[in-house]
Structures are given as C-alpha cells and as structure tokens.
Amino acid sequence: MKDSKLKVVVVMPAYNAEKTLERTYRDIPEGVVDEVILGDDASRDKTVEIAKRLGIKVLEHRVNRGYGANQKTLYQEALKDGADIIVMIHPDYQYDSRLTPYLVGLIKDGICDVMIGTRIRTRRETLEGGMPLYKYLANRFLTFVENIVLGQNLSEFHSGFRAFRREVLETVPFEENSDGFVFDTQILVQAIVFNFRIGEIPVPTRYFKEASSVNLIDGIIYGIKTLWTLARYLLHLSRLKRYKLFLRKGL
C-alpha cells in the first residue's frame, strides 16, 4: 500500500491519553506510515512518557491550549517534516487505526484530497457502538445542515479520523481557525471553499469509558459555533462580508 514516493505522517492530538495511546498506535498497520507525531496539550498523566517509550515524536504544549491549537501545531510540524499525506487519529482508541491504509490509499491514488472515517453507516451500528442518542441526533442534524449549505453528501462531518493531501494544508488558512473543537468543522468548510474533493469510508463506532468525549455543554457550544461557521461561509460566498477564514493562505 505504501508508495515510496509519498511520505505519510500520522498526527495524534492528545490530552490525558495514557490508557489508550499504545493500543491506538499499535493498531496502525506496519509499512503504511513513515512517521507518527503526538501533540500533547499539557496532559496530567503519563501520555508523554508512553509516547516516548513507543518511539513517537512528541511535541509538548506547556499549558493547555485547546484541541484546535494542538492540531495547528501538529499540521505545521508535519508539513515541515515533508509529509505528502497527513492522517489525524485521536489516540483515545475511539477510531480504528487499522483502517489508515484505506484513507491513505484513496488520496494516494488521486481519488480524493481529504478523507474522513465516518461512524454513521447505519443508526443501529452507531448506537450499538455506544454513541449516546443525543449525540447521534445532534450529529445527524448538524451534518444535514452542513450538507445542504455546503453542497456535499457526506454521512458525517464530525469524525476525528481524517487524512489530508499536503496541498490542502498548504492552501487552507487553518492557522486562522479556532483553538477549540470547532476547528474540525472549519477546516472541512475551508477545504470545500477551495474545491478539494472530500471522501469517506465507514469506521466502527467506539464509545467507552476511557475514550475522550465532548460533554453536553461543550457539545452545545460546538453546535452553535458550527452553525456560525456556516453562516460566515454563506456571507463570504455572497460577498456581503469577507473572512480571512476562507481566504487562501498568505492573502
């Protein structure tokens, strides 16, 4: 699966992932990736110690800066390291990293520029995998609105298992994005603004005690900020107002 001409880098935004990091890392198939980088957002457990023992390159935030800020640090480092394809995997074992070759393959073969591992194949599978009903309904509502506004037909916009062609991260101004959870929405909207092709594959739904999860209050805030991102997109598209969030990097 690995193409010697393409450098594949996995990035892991981590916060207190000591119980799940090693399982996530060891499930990545051998020979698929060239480097793994973990961004530690001031964890209070042994995440950094475990990552270093596993031979993972570690970038540390001395203070907690947020999930989006962690991704910014990781993507900048991956680009600096010469990555051609960058795969983001949450190290909380909520996503099946054995599927990394499939995300990478569709980008490597020129089919897509961005890949998402979607947990929403069927309602039954998603709920049996442990996703709380209120989160499932919120996911369905937001994804429905996003598809209508953005002209897409994706089954999920809110997965933490993603892959990007290098050109995507070189083009979109992800540095302008939120330091919080809505970063995930913003970077997909940016990819759509610049006409990058987004695809998806199904991944198992895994919700369990050790897996990190946004609480109800943070989830509500995330939903509001997602809708505000869409509103800004429409204003930008209509030229009523321009946002740096949707302007090519460097402009």
C-alpha positions in Angstrom: 0.0 0.0 0.0 2.8 2.4 0.8 4.2 4.4 -2.1 7.9 5.1 -1.6 7.4 8.5 -3.3 4.9 9.7 -0.8 5.7 10.4 2.9 2.8 9.5 5.1 2.7 11.1 8.6 0.2 10.3 11.3 -0.5 13.1 13.8 -2.2 12.5 17.2 -3.7 15.4 19.2 -3.5 14.1 22.8 -4.8 15.0 26.2 -4.6 12.5 29.0 -4.5 9.5 26.7 -2.3 7.2 28.8 -4.8 4.4 28.9 -5.5 4.2 25.1 -2.4 5.6 23.3 -0.5 2.4 22.9 -3.4 0.4 21.6 -4.2 3.1 19.0 -0.5 3.3 18.0 0.0 -0.5 17.7 -3.1 -0.9 15.5 -1.6 1.2 12.8 -0.6 -1.4 10.1 3.2 -1.7 9.6 4.7 -0.2 6.5 1.8 2.3 5.9 3.2 5.4 7.6 6.7 6.9 7.8 6.3 8.9 11.0 4.0 9.4 13.9 3.8 12.7 15.8 2.0 13.2 19.0 0.9 16.6 20.2 0.5 16.7 23.9 -1.7 19.5 25.2 -0.4 19.7 28.8 -1.6 16.2 29.8 -1.6 15.5 33.5 -0.9 11.8 33.1 1.8 9.6 31.5 0.8 10.3 27.9 4.2 11.9 27.0 6.2 9.2 28.8 4.3 6.4 27.0 4.7 8.1 23.6 8.4 8.5 24.0 8.8 4.8 25.1 7.0 3.8 21.9 9.4 5.9 19.8 6.8 8.5 18.8 7.9 12.0 18.1 6.4 14.3 20.8 5.5 18.0 20.7 4.5 19.4 24.0 2.3 22.3 24.9 3.4 23.5 28.4 -0.1 24.9 29.0 -3.4 23.6 27.7 -4.2 25.5 24.6 -7.1 23.5 23.2 -7.9 20.8 20.7 -7.7 23.1 17.6 -4.4 24.6 18.8 -3.0 21.1 19.1 -3.9 20.3 15.5 -2.3 23.5 14.3 1.0 22.6 16.0 0.8 19.1 14.5 0.0 20.1 10.9 2.7 22.7 10.9 5.2 20.1 12.1 4.1 17.5 9.6 4.4 20.0 6.7 7.8 21.0 7.9 8.8 17.3 8.0 7.9 16.9 4.4 4.7 14.9 4.7 2.8 14.3 1.5 -0.3 12.8 3.3 -1.2 13.7 6.8 -3.5 11.4 8.8 -5.1 12.6 12.1 -6.0 9.9 14.5 -7.3 10.6 18.0 -5.2 8.5 20.4 -8.2 7.6 22.6 -8.9 4.4 20.6 -12.3 5.7 19.6 -11.3 5.2 15.9 -9.9 2.1 14.4 -6.4 3.0 13.2 -6.2 -0.3 11.3 -8.1 1.5 8.6 -5.4 4.0 8.0 -4.3 2.4 4.6 -7.8 2.9 3.2 -7.8 6.6 3.9 -4.3 7.0 2.6 -4.9 4.9 -0.5 -7.8 7.0 -1.8 -5.6 10.1 -1.5 -2.5 8.4 -2.9 -4.5 7.2 -5.9 -5.7 10.7 -6.7 -9.4 9.9 -5.9 -9.8 12.4 -3.0 -7.9 15.2 -1.4 -9.5 14.8 2.1 -10.7 11.6 3.6 -13.0 11.1 6.6 -13.6 7.9 8.6 -17.4 8.1 9.2 -19.0 6.4 12.2 -22.5 6.8 10.7 -23.1 3.9 8.4 -26.3 2.8 10.0 -28.2 4.1 13.0 -28.2 0.7 14.6 -24.4 0.2 14.4 -23.7 3.7 15.6 -25.9 3.4 18.7 -24.8 -0.1 19.4 -21.2 1.2 19.3 -22.1 3.4 22.3 -22.7 6.8 20.8 -25.3 8.5 23.1 -28.6 9.1 21.5 -28.4 12.9 22.0 -25.0 13.0 20.3 -26.3 10.9 17.4 -29.2 13.2 16.9 -27.0 16.3 17.1 -24.6 14.7 14.6 -27.4 13.9 12.2 -28.9 17.4 12.5 -25.6 19.3 12.0 -24.5 17.0 9.2 -27.8 17.5 7.4 -27.5 21.3 7.6 -23.8 21.2 6.6 -24.6 19.1 3.5 -27.4 21.5 2.4 -25.3 24.6 2.9 -22.0 23.3 1.6 -23.4 21.2 -1.3 -22.0 17.9 -0.1 -23.4 14.5 0.5 -21.3 13.2 3.4 -22.7 11.0 6.2 -20.6 12.7 8.9 -18.7 16.0 9.3 -17.7 15.3 12.9 -15.2 12.5 12.9 -11.8 12.7 14.4 -10.2 10.3 11.9 -9.1 12.2 8.8 -6.5 12.4 6.2 -5.3 15.3 4.0 -3.2 15.7 0.9 -0.4 18.1 1.6 -1.7 20.7 -0.8 -4.9 21.0 1.3 -3.0 22.1 4.4 -0.7 24.3 2.3 -3.8 26.1 0.8 -6.4 26.5 3.6 -5.6 29.1 6.3 -6.1 26.6 9.2 -4.0 28.9 11.4 -7.0 31.2 11.4 -9.2 28.6 12.9 -10.5 28.2 16.4 -8.2 26.7 19.1 -11.3 24.7 20.2 -13.3 21.8 18.9 -14.9 23.7 16.1 -11.6 23.6 14.3 -12.7 20.3 12.8 -15.7 21.9 11.2 -13.8 24.9 10.0 -11.1 23.0 8.2 -13.6 21.0 6.2 -15.5 24.1 5.2 -12.2 25.6 4.1 -11.4 22.5 2.0 -14.8 22.9 0.3 -14.2 26.6 -0.3 -11.1 25.7 -2.3 -12.8 22.9 -4.2 -10.9 20.0 -2.7 -12.5 16.6 -3.0 -13.8 15.0 0.2 -14.4 11.3 0.5 -15.2 8.9 3.4 -15.1 5.3 4.5 -17.0 3.6 7.3 -15.3 3.0 10.6 -16.7 1.2 13.7 -18.2 3.4 16.4 -16.4 3.1 19.7 -17.6 4.8 22.8 -16.3 3.6 26.1 -15.2 4.9 29.5 -11.5 5.6 28.6 -12.3 7.3 25.2 -12.4 11.1 25.4 -15.7 12.7 24.6 -17.1 16.2 24.5 -19.5 16.8 27.3 -23.0 18.1 26.9 -22.2 21.8 27.5 -19.1 21.7 25.2 -21.2 19.9 22.6 -23.9 22.6 22.6 -21.2 25.3 22.2 -19.6 23.2 19.4 -23.0 23.0 17.6 -23.6 26.8 17.9 -20.1 27.5 16.6 -20.6 25.1 13.7 -23.8 26.9 12.7 -22.0 30.2 13.0 -19.2 28.9 10.8 -21.8 28.0 8.1 -23.4 31.5 8.4 -20.0 33.1 7.9 -19.4 30.8 4.9 -22.7 32.0 3.3 -21.9 35.7 4.0 -18.4 35.1 2.4 -19.9 33.3 -0.6 -22.4 36.1 -1.2 -19.6 38.7 -0.9 -21.5 40.5 1.8 -18.6 40.1 4.1 -15.1 38.6 3.6 -13.5 36.4 6.2 -9.8 35.6 6.5 -11.0 32.1 7.5 -11.9 31.5 3.8 -9.1 33.3 2.0 -6.2 31.4 0.6 -3.3 31.2 3.0 -1.0 34.2 2.7 -3.5 36.6 1.3 
